[in-house]
Amino acid sequence: MISPPLAGQHVLVTRPAEQAEGFRTLLEAAGATVTTAPTIRLIPPSDPGALRRAAARLAEYDWIVLTSVNAVHRLGEAASKADSMSAPAAGRFATVGPATAGALRALGVAECLVPAVYRGEALAEEIVAATGPGSLSDARILLVQAERGRPVLRERLVASGARVDVAPAYDVEVNRDVRDALSEFIELGRGDWLTFTASSAARAFVELVGAQTGGALVAAISPVTASTLSGLGLPVHVVAATHSMPGLVDALVASAARPGRFAATHGHA
């Protein structure tokens, strides 16, 4: 019987608790042992009313842009209370990646623009291309994202002439409850992989336990997250080619298929 590709691999998941289960399922299906230690938790934004006000006016927007599954869930809740989710028949939806688009489909939004590269820069370019040259001038765009999300998407859209309303859907804070679990994982040195799916989770990890890995390799979901990790002093061994949960699992599987590649930095693997 052939062993699953990640058999014998112990993987730490740092995603928020609300998002970790799907990733855990994918990893366990590939044979990994999984420890979840959400380094951040989601909290309401400083101005919860901004999303409520925007949700009541969805029909006014030419584009509704969402940057995460959490943003979709929060907008769906606000729009449901305002009875406005079905209103933007003329408006177009766009998301940074396929998981976010899938969350929108669950709310009944069938059509959604998703860029080939799952980054804010690429999404801005796709929106400009889909709208046509010069046609973003004075277009009204609602951007629903984390309160301290990357500003690049808004900046690119504004530079193209759009009027962008940013509605923070949530904020994040460091989850200090997992400090002991993280310390144990690192001090025992039995982990094979530390996985990071957001820059905020990476920053929280270092705030909790410092830039140490206990001999584990580090995997990032995207170049943006990888850049954050490197800036924090953590080595990055793998970056997912497809910036999604399945893509990150695929990257770990591909690495496991190349034995000895990281032997110098990962002696116990």
C-alpha positions in Angstrom: 0.0 0.0 0.0 1.4 3.4 -1.0 1.7 5.9 1.9 0.0 9.3 1.5 2.5 11.9 0.3 2.7 13.8 3.7 2.8 10.7 5.9 5.1 11.3 8.8 5.1 15.1 8.4 4.0 17.2 11.3 2.5 20.5 10.1 1.7 23.6 12.2 -1.3 25.7 11.0 -1.4 29.3 12.1 -4.6 30.3 10.4 -7.5 31.9 12.5 -9.7 29.3 14.1 -12.6 30.1 11.7 -10.5 29.2 8.7 -8.3 26.4 10.0 -10.6 23.4 9.6 -10.6 23.3 5.8 -6.8 23.5 5.7 -6.5 20.9 8.3 -8.7 18.5 6.4 -6.6 19.0 3.2 -3.4 18.3 5.1 -4.8 15.3 6.9 -6.1 13.9 3.6 -2.5 14.1 2.4 -1.3 12.1 5.4 0.1 14.9 7.6 -0.2 15.2 11.4 -1.6 18.7 12.1 -1.3 21.0 15.0 -3.5 24.1 14.9 -2.3 27.2 16.7 -4.1 30.3 15.4 -1.7 33.1 16.0 -4.4 35.7 15.3 -8.1 36.1 16.0 -10.7 38.1 14.1 -12.3 41.0 15.9 -14.8 43.7 14.8 -13.3 46.7 13.0 -13.0 50.0 14.8 -16.0 51.3 12.9 -18.5 48.5 12.3 -21.0 50.9 11.0 -19.0 51.5 7.8 -19.8 48.0 6.4 -23.4 48.3 7.5 -23.8 51.6 5.7 -22.1 50.3 2.5 -24.2 47.1 2.6 -27.4 49.1 2.5 -26.2 50.9 -0.7 -24.8 48.0 -2.8 -26.9 48.9 -5.8 -24.9 52.2 -6.0 -21.6 50.5 -6.8 -20.2 49.6 -10.2 -17.9 47.0 -8.6 -17.9 45.3 -5.3 -14.4 43.9 -4.5 -13.7 41.5 -1.6 -10.3 40.3 -0.5 -11.0 37.4 1.7 -13.6 34.7 2.7 -14.0 36.6 6.0 -14.9 39.8 4.1 -17.5 37.9 2.1 -19.1 36.5 5.3 -19.2 39.9 7.0 -20.7 41.5 3.9 -23.2 38.8 3.6 -24.3 39.2 7.2 -24.6 43.0 6.8 -26.4 42.8 3.4 -28.8 40.2 4.8 -29.9 42.6 7.6 -30.3 45.4 5.0 -32.0 43.0 2.5 -29.6 44.2 -0.2 -27.6 41.3 -1.4 -29.8 40.8 -4.5 -29.8 44.5 -5.2 -26.6 45.1 -7.2 -27.8 43.5 -10.5 -25.8 46.0 -12.5 -22.8 45.9 -10.2 -20.0 43.4 -10.7 -18.2 41.4 -8.1 -14.4 40.7 -7.9 -12.3 38.8 -5.5 -8.6 38.2 -5.0 -8.8 34.4 -5.2 -11.0 31.4 -5.9 -11.8 30.6 -2.2 -13.3 34.0 -1.8 -15.2 33.6 -5.1 -16.6 30.3 -3.8 -17.8 32.0 -0.6 -19.6 34.5 -2.8 -21.2 31.7 -4.9 -22.6 30.3 -1.6 -24.4 33.6 -1.2 -25.9 33.3 -4.7 -23.4 35.5 -6.6 -22.8 33.4 -9.8 -20.5 35.7 -11.7 -17.3 37.0 -10.2 -14.0 38.2 -11.6 -10.9 36.4 -10.2 -7.4 37.3 -11.5 -5.0 34.6 -12.7 -2.5 35.7 -10.0 -4.1 35.9 -6.6 -2.8 39.3 -5.6 -4.3 42.8 -5.1 -2.1 44.2 -7.9 -3.3 41.7 -10.4 -7.0 42.1 -9.4 -6.7 45.9 -9.9 -5.3 45.3 -13.4 -8.1 42.8 -14.2 -10.8 45.2 -13.1 -9.3 47.9 -15.3 -9.1 45.5 -18.3 -12.6 44.2 -17.7 -14.1 47.7 -17.5 -12.2 49.0 -20.6 -9.7 51.8 -21.1 -10.7 54.9 -19.2 -14.0 53.6 -18.1 -13.0 53.4 -14.4 -13.1 57.2 -14.4 -15.6 58.1 -11.7 -16.7 54.5 -11.3 -17.9 53.7 -7.8 -16.1 50.7 -6.2 -16.8 49.2 -2.8 -13.7 47.5 -1.3 -14.4 45.1 1.6 -11.3 44.0 3.4 -9.5 43.7 6.7 -9.1 47.0 8.6 -5.3 46.9 8.2 -5.3 45.2 4.8 -2.7 46.0 2.1 -3.5 49.4 0.6 -2.2 48.6 -2.8 -5.6 47.5 -4.3 -7.3 50.7 -3.3 -4.3 52.8 -4.5 -4.2 51.1 -7.9 -8.0 51.6 -8.4 -7.9 55.2 -7.3 -5.0 55.8 -9.7 -7.2 54.5 -12.5 -9.8 57.1 -11.7 -12.2 55.1 -9.6 -13.9 56.4 -6.5 -13.3 53.8 -3.9 -15.1 53.3 -0.6 -13.3 51.1 1.8 -15.5 49.2 4.3 -13.4 47.4 6.9 -15.1 44.0 7.6 -12.9 42.9 10.5 -9.6 43.5 12.3 -7.1 41.0 13.7 -5.3 40.8 17.0 -2.6 38.6 18.3 -4.0 35.4 20.0 -1.8 35.1 23.1 -3.7 32.0 24.2 -1.5 29.9 21.8 1.9 31.1 23.1 2.5 27.9 25.2 1.4 25.6 22.4 3.7 27.4 19.9 6.6 27.3 22.4 6.2 23.6 23.0 6.0 22.9 19.2 9.3 24.7 18.7 11.2 23.6 21.8 10.4 19.9 21.2 11.8 20.3 17.7 9.4 17.6 16.4 7.6 19.8 13.8 8.4 19.5 10.1 6.5 22.5 8.7 5.3 25.9 9.9 2.7 27.2 7.5 1.6 30.8 7.0 -1.3 32.0 5.0 -1.3 35.7 5.8 1.3 38.3 6.8 -0.7 39.1 9.9 -0.4 35.5 11.1 3.4 35.7 10.5 3.8 38.9 12.4 1.8 37.5 15.3 3.9 34.3 15.4 7.1 36.3 15.7 5.6 38.5 18.4 4.6 35.4 20.4 7.7 33.3 20.1 10.3 35.2 18.1 11.9 34.3 14.8 12.6 30.6 15.6 11.4 27.5 13.9 12.7 24.6 16.1 14.1 23.0 12.9 10.9 23.1 11.0 10.7 24.3 7.5 8.6 27.4 6.6 6.0 27.5 3.9 4.1 30.6 2.7 0.9 30.8 0.7 2.2 33.7 -1.5 5.1 35.9 -2.3 3.6 38.7 -0.2 3.5 36.5 2.9 6.9 35.1 2.1 8.3 38.7 1.9 6.8 39.4 5.3 8.4 36.3 6.8 11.8 37.1 5.4 11.5 40.6 6.8 10.8 39.2 10.2 13.9 37.0 10.1 12.3 33.7 9.3 13.7 31.5 6.5 11.2 30.6 3.7 11.7 27.2 2.1 8.5 26.9 0.0 6.1 29.4 -1.6 2.9 28.0 -3.1 2.7 28.5 -6.8 -1.1 28.7 -6.6 -1.9 31.1 -3.7 -4.7 29.0 -2.1 -5.0 26.3 0.6 -4.9 23.5 -2.0 -2.0 25.2 -3.6 -0.1 25.3 -0.3 -0.8 21.6 0.3 0.5 20.9 -3.2 3.7 22.8 -2.5 4.3 20.7 0.6 3.6 17.5 -1.3 6.0 18.5 -4.0 8.7 19.3 -1.5 8.1 15.9 0.2 8.7 14.2 -3.1 12.2 15.7 -3.3 14.0 14.0 -0.3 17.2 15.6 0.9 16.5 19.0 -0.7 16.5 20.7 2.7 18.6 18.3 4.6 21.1 21.0 5.7 18.4 23.0 7.5 16.1 20.2 8.6 18.0 17.4 10.0 15.2 15.5 11.7 13.0 15.2 8.6 
